Amino acid sequence: MNELSTSQVSTVVADADSVDAAILSRFSARAYLNKPVEKSVLEDLLQVAARAPSGTNTQPWNVYVVQGATKDKLVNEV
């Protein structure tokens, strides 16, 4: 396997094991707590998620953040 040089990537991860750990510790949650998420946490998550790759770089996602009555209505409909 050929290794990438620093000129081929914009960011070099000093600890490749941390990338492996992030991937291996991933899980999907199917239950949610009835607890609000702080706005700063949502903003941080969205900022990181915006950098996530998509198949063939099509970036097909749309993100909607709702709260209050709008969220309650959506939860009831689903």
URCOR-V765802 format. One record per backbone hydrogen bond with DSSP energy under -1.0 kcal/mol. NH is the residue of the N-H (numbers start at 0). CO is the residue of the C=O. E is the energy in kcal/mol with one decimal. If there is no record, write none. Layout:
nh/co/e
NH/CO/E
NH/CO/E
//
This chain:
nh/co/e
7/4/-1.8
17/14/-1.6
19/15/-1.9
20/16/-2.7
21/17/-2.1
22/18/-2.2
23/19/-3.0
24/20/-1.9
25/22/-1.1
34/32/-1.7
41/37/-2.0
42/38/-2.6
43/39/-2.2
44/40/-2.5
45/41/-2.7
46/42/-2.1
47/43/-2.1
48/44/-3.0
49/45/-1.9
50/47/-1.7
51/48/-1.9
56/53/-2.4
57/54/-1.8
71/67/-2.5
72/68/-2.5
73/69/-2.1
74/70/-2.8
75/71/-2.3
76/72/-2.0
77/73/-2.1
//
